């Protein structure tokens, strides 16, 4: 501190006390002319010390750090898909004209239920080939048995018997080839010649698309006329970033949320995790199987998928407690009354205005939870 004496015109000498903390001016009659002006805080390295009468003190709130049970969640979007083996697009196997429809939109069908019939010359030709092959098969069978019988009674020839057996095998194979297409469409041994092809359902389900038009002529490459789907169960195709795949190792549940029904809770289970990463999005497709008896989930619908993980103890602090310096995060930890020190922390997820602390803080420490921004200029 330094003391200076000076004289103003027409007055008594004035003493000035100068210091780094305050300036006090007295007149000749001893009256204080200027009040004390104290800096709000001092800094020593990473430590901040608030002055006793600092106005910042009343603006600060503190929080006692503690661990709490936390069930981490991973949110992603997904698309509803029909399960492939419960979904069938059915077209006519032959070119021809539609004669009759047996179903309507929304109708439930069983495997083998008739859908529509087609009059087709190609199908009639296939019928003829099947009947011809069937007749030749029976004829070759009789011939083979006759040659075998003659040989057993000593009047047959071994070579002719072997030729008859070979011919029988050839005709048997031809019959199998001729009947293959007819059997696929459940039109085989019971069919009558020149009857139209009746296209049947290969699966159990309901008619979700019906484009059958009476009298319409179908080409061989015509689009499917009927779509059958069993939607009591569906898949949700969700996308999970490759960096989050570890999250799927300890799942406790999967929940699907539909924006159209925000109050409905739909649960599911992981059916399959794709082995290939999408190079464009750096994500992996995860298939979630869900019960869908009430038909809330429609194929093609967008949904939100929440993966819930095993509960564990974690530290969360108020979001306002975390400050940033360059690319680092830090909090102000109380070391004594009105004294705080910077501690750099590693942060995790942010939920409900709280930030997860992965490292840098311990339970029991006290930090500034609100008002820390008043100390941002502390060096």
Secondary structure by P-SEA (a helix, b strand, c coil): cbbbbbbcccccbbbbbbcccbbbbbcccccccccbbbbcccccccbbbbcccccccccbbbbbbbbbbbbbbbbbbbbbbcccccbbbbccccccccccccccccccccccccccccccaaaaaaaaaaaaaaaaaaaaaaaaaaaaaaaaaccccaaaaaaaaaaaaaaaaaaaaaaaaaaaacccccccccccbbbbbccccccccccccccccccccccccbbbbbccbbbbbcccccccccccccccbbbbbbcccccbbbbbbbccccccccccccbbbbbbbbbcccccccccbbbbbbbbccbbbbbbcccccccccccbbbbbbbccccbbbbbbbbbccccccbbbbcccccccccccccccccccccc
